[in-house]
Amino acid sequence: MHYYAQAIGGHTKLLLQREPVEKAIEKPELEPSLRDKLSLTRNIRTFATNAGLQTGDAYTTYVDTGEPYIVWNVFAAPEFSLSMKQFCFPIVGCTSYKGYFRQADAMAEASKLKAQGYDVYVGGVGAYSTLGWFSDPILDSFLLRTDAQLAALLFHELAHRELYVKGDSQFNESFATSIERFLVKRWLQEEGRSEELDTLSSAWTRQQEVLDLVNRTKNDLARVYDDDSSEESMRKAKHELLEELRERYLQVHAGWQGSNDYYAWMMAEMNNAKLGTLSTYNDWVESFNVILTQEDHDLVAFIDRVKQLARLDRATRDQRLKELANASLK
């Protein structure tokens, strides 16, 4: 009951603080940089609507929270398993995380899970979506991003309003990430800002390099956990593999010409739960990109195809996505 009370209370507080974007823009005390960013959100929403997303009245209001994060997500996995713990709720089904509006509540939940023997990771999130149930506001934390990052965020969150499969975080997040990347490229091109695509593409390349490192480590860890060894042996091998991950990252990082992407994340405590968070948003992106290509980059047709896929049972759906991923490699 405490969890639901904080969730309802946190969201209600946001709803009560909303004001129309137009009204916020007119405030003389608003910093010019924030005014420009808020004005830009109207452009981004219009683009998303014209592209085929059902924007409704989402992101037409603004809330100044004064905080860099709005939600704190708690992730957990067993000490010797890469399977993320599932948290199940009415309506939305099961997810691989549990969100709190207060950091203290998230840390308290993390402590309970640690006491039960889980690997735990707590991450701050600057945005979230109610999946179309409410008119989500723009938060001041959104406006800390570059223009391209702001557009990507809004496209991602709007995609969640199109489709949500209960209990399948990998499917939902990969779908939204695919739409995010597709639309932000088109948006930059239509805005005459194609040169920013190089910067964005470089960031995605760095992200993929980190994903490759993480997936390699996860494969190695899976073999350790599947081996019939003692807990002491598995714990030692796990520690060594996570240290190797950091060393490989530092080697890759040395070639990034000054970019510190993922540096703080990689240098902090690493465990199974933390590894699991990175892949959730990207596992099926290539599979969805194949569908986009097959539909001649028609976003509405793409969404219709994915909705058909979403109606399949989990095992069949995953198999189709694997086949699509293999097709992308040919």
HELIX and SHEET records of a PDB file:
HELIX    1   1 HIS A    2  GLN A   17  1                                  16    
HELIX    2   2 VAL A   21  GLU A   26  1                                   6    
HELIX    3   3 PRO A   32  ALA A   51  1                                  20    
HELIX    4   4 GLN A  103  ALA A  115  1                                  13    
HELIX    5   5 PHE A  142  LEU A  144  5                                   3    
HELIX    6   6 ASP A  147  GLU A  162  1                                  16    
HELIX    7   7 SER A  169  GLU A  190  1                                  22    
HELIX    8   8 GLU A  195  ASP A  226  1                                  32    
HELIX    9   9 GLU A  231  HIS A  253  1                                  23    
HELIX   10  10 TYR A  263  MET A  267  1                                   5    
HELIX   11  11 ASN A  272  THR A  280  1                                   9    
HELIX   12  12 VAL A  285  GLN A  294  1                                  10    
HELIX   13  13 LEU A  299  ALA A  310  1                                  12    
HELIX   14  14 ARG A  314  SER A  328  1                                  15    
SHEET    1   A 3 GLU A  19  PRO A  20  0                                        
SHEET    2   A 3 THR A  61  VAL A  63 -1                                        
SHEET    3   A 3 ILE A 138  LEU A 139  1                                        
SHEET    1   B 3 LYS A  98  TYR A 100  0                                        
SHEET    2   B 3 VAL A  71  PRO A  78 -1                                        
SHEET    3   B 3 TYR A 118  VAL A 125 -1                                        
SHEET    1   C 2 PHE A  87  PHE A  89  0                                        
SHEET    2   C 2 GLY A  93  THR A  95 -1                                        
END                                                                             
